[in-house]
Amino acid sequence: RAEEGEEVKDVAPVSKLTGHSRKVGHVLFNPAADGILATSSGDYTMKIWDVEAGSPKLTLKHGDIVQGVSWSANGSLMVTTSRDKKLRIWDVRQEKPAHVGSGHAGAKNSRVTWMGEHDRIATTGFSKMSDRQLGLWDLRKPAEPMDGFERLDSISGVCMPFWDDGTQCLYLAGKGDGNIRYFEYQNDKFEFLSEYKSSEPQRGVAFLPKRGVNVHENEVMRAFKTVNDSYIEPISFIVPRRAEVFQDDIYPPAVGLKPAMSASEWFGGKEGVPPKIDLAAIFAGEEPTEIASDSKPPAREPTLPHQESTIARTGTRTHLGAQRPPTLNE
């Protein structure tokens, strides 16, 4: 962290990767394997890199520019959306799609996120009438979205989707507007919970990994939004409880820092989910305790119990979510 007046030092790249013939649009590390990077380009391809070797090992050919990309939790599959309005699910190491089908019908950008360890995918895009839409897809039946597309609104900005495995919530951040709405995934449906609203539009948004949230403040997610290309504003999503003990129902085990495999193991066909850490140790001020990657949280009450809302808090303002309780276990 630079102090006031202190010059920020440049960070030298570990490696420079050269291989695409046109501008790069996406870069996304494999969530399970060490040093495996996916990049997309205006040359209609995605390349899979071994970062340490500094060379592309695999190429996924598309019919148009890639607009959205997301890995499966074990890093073996990938889903992409592109300007040709197609949804593609890739068996990455085979360099071919396991499925190619129609996505959102509108001409504007479509985005996608893999929903953690579920065999479900969430997409955002536009209808032919330019309404913003949300789609939930079953990996086993990807020909069309489950229950069709859900209309969100008629705002023109692209919706950027972000999935939180801990609370089973999907966050949608509108590009060009200041809103972030969030939904809980339950019974194979998205239930709207609330919305963070701001008059300051965001050009881009990123979320902090779960291991970095403030478990003492019951912070479940933290977003960082760019404002007017001049500064970055943090936004904390907090469950307002007064309990002074660790809240295990909103903090199940989270992915830690260790990968599940090396790059060579991944290229050799290995699959696996990275080890997880117990956030209770962080709450107690101890070193994170590593637990098995297949560890599942115990059965628990709804993520956001009745009469409880989530607060979205920025640096100087606090935004209270809607008081509507979730529909879980009703």
C-alpha positions, 0 to 999 in steps of 0.5 A: 500500500502506497502512502500519500505522496509516495510513488507507486512502483511498477510491477514487472511481469513474470512472463510475456505470452505471445500467440494471438494475432489480434487484440486479447479480450479475456484472461482467466486462470484455471481454478484448479490447476497451477499455471494454466491460463485461458485467453480469448482474442479477436482472432476468434480463438481461445488459447490455453497456456502453460504459463511456466513454459510460456507457450500455448498448448491448446486452441479452442476455435470459435465462429466469432469474438468470445464475449464471456468465459468461465471454467468449471470448478475442477478446471476440466470444462469451460463455457463460452458465449460469443458474438455469434449468439452461441453457447459452447461447453468445451471439453478443453483438453480435447479442443472441441465443444461437447455442446454448441447451442443457441444462447441469448438472441439479442445483438448485444454482449452475453456473459456467463459464469459457471456456478461453482461445483454445481452442474449449472451455468448462469448467463446474462444477455439480451432479447431481440427486443433488447431486454436484459435477460438471465438464463439458468442452464442444466449442463446435462440438458443444455439445449435451452435454459431451464424455464426459459429466459428471465427478463430483468429490465430494459437497461442497455448496459451489459450485466456481469454475473458473479457466483458465490459458492458460499452463500449460493448467490448470484450477483449481477453488476450492470456495466454503465449503471451503478446497480448490483442485484443479487439472487439466491439459488434454491430449488433450481431457481433464482430468487431475487433478494435485494439490490445495491443502488448507486448513482455512480456508474461502474465500468468494471467490477471484480469480487474478492475471493471468499478467504479475504472477507471480514468474517468478524463483520459478517461480510459475505462478499466484497466487490470493487467497482471502477468509478469514472475511470478515476478511482476504485470503490469497495462495496461490502455485502454484510449480513447484519447480525449482532452475534459475537461467535463465528457464523458457520451457516454463512461461512462454509469451507472456502477454496484456499491457496493451494491448487489441486494439481500441477500444469503437467498433471492437468495436461495429463488428464487429472481432475480435482477440486482444490483443497478448502480452508475452514474460515472458523480458524481465520475468525479465531485469528489462527492459521487457516485450517486445510480440509478435504476438497470434497468437504461439504458444509452441514445442513443449515438454515437459509443463507439469509434467514427470515427478517434478515436482509443484506447490507451493501456498504461503501466507504461513506454510505450504507445501503440497506437491502430490501426487507423481503425475506428469501423463500427458502423452506417456506 
